[in-house]
Amino acid sequence: MKTNKNELKVKAGFSWDNIGKVVDSEGGEYTIKKVNDREVRLTGTNQNHVLPMKIVFSLVDVYDKQGNKVNDMKDYE
């Protein structure tokens, strides 16, 4: 899945309806919702932003509701 630096690198089986936990490198937890094909709404403590997906996914680890990591921020380094 690591093809283009600007592409999302989520694992196979990723589903917006199955997102469980979203965590940044400092342990802060967030929720994300798809706004359109390029943007997501990132919400957390004192946070509520609409940002490009490729930026958000490079800054957070995303887990599905079963606890499997479906996005690893390290994949974007």
Backbone bond lengths (Angstrom), bond angles and torsions (degrees), N, CA, C in turn:
res aa  C-N    CA-C-N  psi(-1)  N-CA   C-N-CA  omega(-1)  CA-C   N-CA-C  phi
1 M - - - 1.450 - - 1.520 112.74 -
2 K 1.296 119.50 -9.87 1.452 121.67 -178.85 1.522 109.61 -86.43
3 T 1.313 116.38 84.05 1.451 119.31 -176.71 1.525 111.77 -108.30
4 N 1.278 118.08 -62.10 1.453 122.48 -177.86 1.520 108.54 -116.83
5 K 1.333 116.74 135.89 1.460 120.99 -177.27 1.525 112.74 -55.82
6 N 1.323 117.47 -27.40 1.461 121.18 -177.31 1.524 113.52 -91.15
7 E 1.328 118.44 -3.32 1.452 120.80 -179.35 1.520 111.02 -89.10
8 L 1.327 115.55 153.01 1.452 119.85 174.61 1.515 109.33 -70.81
9 K 1.320 116.04 146.05 1.458 120.89 -176.30 1.525 111.35 -122.28
10 V 1.313 116.31 36.22 1.465 120.20 179.51 1.520 109.69 -69.73
11 K 1.324 114.71 154.65 1.465 120.99 -178.05 1.526 111.04 -73.13
12 A 1.309 115.36 159.83 1.466 121.43 177.67 1.518 109.86 -57.60
13 G 1.298 116.52 142.29 1.455 121.29 178.77 1.515 113.81 88.82
14 F 1.336 117.42 5.46 1.460 120.90 178.52 1.522 109.99 -61.77
15 S 1.321 116.32 135.59 1.461 122.08 178.48 1.522 109.07 -140.80
16 W 1.311 117.21 130.47 1.470 120.99 178.18 1.525 111.28 -59.54
17 D 1.322 117.77 -30.43 1.466 121.39 -179.39 1.519 112.72 -76.95
18 N 1.325 117.41 -11.20 1.460 120.97 -175.12 1.535 112.74 -111.97
19 I 1.338 117.93 16.64 1.460 120.14 178.76 1.518 108.94 -73.93
20 G 1.326 115.12 127.67 1.454 120.02 179.32 1.514 112.30 -101.40
21 K 1.336 116.46 -66.32 1.457 121.30 -174.50 1.522 109.26 -128.56
22 V 1.335 116.08 143.04 1.461 123.00 177.09 1.529 106.53 -127.91
23 V 1.345 116.15 124.44 1.461 120.98 -172.75 1.529 110.17 -132.19
24 D 1.353 116.74 136.54 1.460 119.34 175.65 1.534 110.04 -90.44
25 S 1.315 116.87 -178.65 1.465 121.50 -174.86 1.527 113.37 -66.73
26 E 1.323 117.63 -17.63 1.458 121.48 179.41 1.524 112.35 -99.29
27 G 1.312 117.45 4.39 1.453 121.33 178.48 1.515 115.27 91.15
28 G 1.334 117.35 1.95 1.457 120.73 177.24 1.516 110.64 -69.07
29 E 1.331 116.57 138.25 1.466 121.08 -179.01 1.521 110.97 -103.69
30 Y 1.320 114.76 143.05 1.457 122.75 -176.31 1.521 109.99 -137.38
31 T 1.310 114.81 169.81 1.461 121.57 166.65 1.518 106.37 -120.10
32 I 1.325 115.71 147.88 1.459 120.04 174.80 1.521 108.81 -129.68
33 K 1.315 115.07 142.75 1.462 122.09 176.06 1.514 107.69 -134.24
34 K 1.305 115.61 137.80 1.453 121.10 178.04 1.525 109.47 -68.95
35 V 1.333 116.72 128.14 1.464 122.39 176.65 1.524 109.06 -94.11
36 N 1.319 115.52 -48.23 1.467 122.10 176.69 1.531 106.94 -154.71
37 D 1.314 118.68 -165.99 1.465 121.10 -175.76 1.523 113.95 -70.85
38 R 1.330 117.81 -9.20 1.463 120.85 -178.12 1.525 114.48 -122.77
39 E 1.334 117.70 -14.94 1.455 120.11 -172.47 1.523 112.66 -129.08
40 V 1.329 115.08 153.25 1.461 122.46 173.85 1.518 109.33 -131.33
41 R 1.324 115.24 155.00 1.463 121.07 172.61 1.514 106.80 -96.82
42 L 1.326 116.21 122.44 1.458 123.84 179.15 1.521 107.55 -106.61
43 T 1.336 116.96 119.75 1.457 120.73 179.67 1.521 109.82 -126.60
44 G 1.315 114.66 143.83 1.451 122.26 178.61 1.512 107.91 -168.49
45 T 1.314 116.99 -165.19 1.456 120.70 179.06 1.521 110.00 -59.18
46 N 1.317 116.70 117.38 1.464 123.44 -179.15 1.526 113.20 56.84
47 Q 1.307 118.15 24.76 1.470 122.94 179.63 1.522 109.57 -128.63
48 N 1.300 116.60 135.20 1.454 123.05 173.09 1.516 106.86 -161.19
49 H 1.334 115.95 92.19 1.454 121.31 -173.55 1.519 111.03 -130.69
50 V 1.317 116.51 147.64 1.456 122.18 167.82 1.525 105.36 -104.36
51 L 1.341 115.45 119.19 1.462 121.77 -174.22 1.522 110.78 -134.56
52 P 1.330 117.16 159.28 1.466 119.78 174.95 1.522 111.23 -60.99
53 M 1.327 116.65 138.04 1.464 121.73 179.78 1.522 112.17 -53.50
54 K 1.345 116.39 -45.73 1.461 119.44 -174.71 1.522 111.74 -62.36
55 I 1.322 118.67 -27.54 1.467 120.57 176.52 1.523 110.16 -77.35
56 V 1.334 116.65 -48.64 1.466 120.66 -178.24 1.524 111.25 -59.66
57 F 1.326 117.18 -48.02 1.461 120.25 -176.75 1.520 112.40 -66.77
58 S 1.329 118.41 -20.20 1.457 120.45 176.94 1.526 112.37 -83.61
59 L 1.335 116.90 -7.94 1.467 121.30 -177.40 1.520 114.46 -112.22
60 V 1.331 117.36 -4.68 1.470 120.17 -176.22 1.525 111.74 -137.33
61 D 1.326 114.99 154.39 1.459 122.28 166.98 1.519 106.34 -95.70
62 V 1.329 116.75 135.36 1.458 122.21 -179.16 1.521 108.29 -116.74
63 Y 1.326 115.63 131.28 1.466 122.54 178.96 1.515 108.91 -116.67
64 D 1.329 115.95 144.89 1.453 118.75 174.78 1.529 109.01 -81.79
65 K 1.314 117.13 176.83 1.464 121.75 -176.55 1.523 112.87 -66.53
66 Q 1.338 116.85 -15.89 1.461 120.49 176.93 1.532 111.68 -90.97
67 G 1.335 117.06 -0.75 1.456 121.55 178.09 1.515 115.22 90.40
68 N 1.326 117.89 7.31 1.466 121.90 178.11 1.520 110.11 -83.98
69 K 1.328 116.84 134.75 1.463 120.23 177.52 1.523 108.66 -74.59
70 V 1.331 116.07 120.44 1.460 120.57 -179.82 1.532 111.94 -107.14
71 N 1.319 117.76 -12.44 1.451 122.05 173.57 1.520 108.22 -142.93
72 D 1.320 115.62 127.56 1.464 121.90 179.14 1.508 108.45 -114.66
73 M 1.334 117.43 117.34 1.466 120.47 -177.19 1.530 111.40 -58.72
74 K 1.321 118.17 -25.24 1.472 121.28 179.79 1.523 112.18 -65.85
75 D 1.328 117.65 -21.88 1.468 121.48 178.70 1.518 112.69 -66.83
76 Y 1.340 117.19 -14.44 1.465 121.48 -175.93 1.518 112.85 -101.42
77 E 1.334 117.96 2.17 1.472 120.41 -179.42 1.497 111.80 -73.28
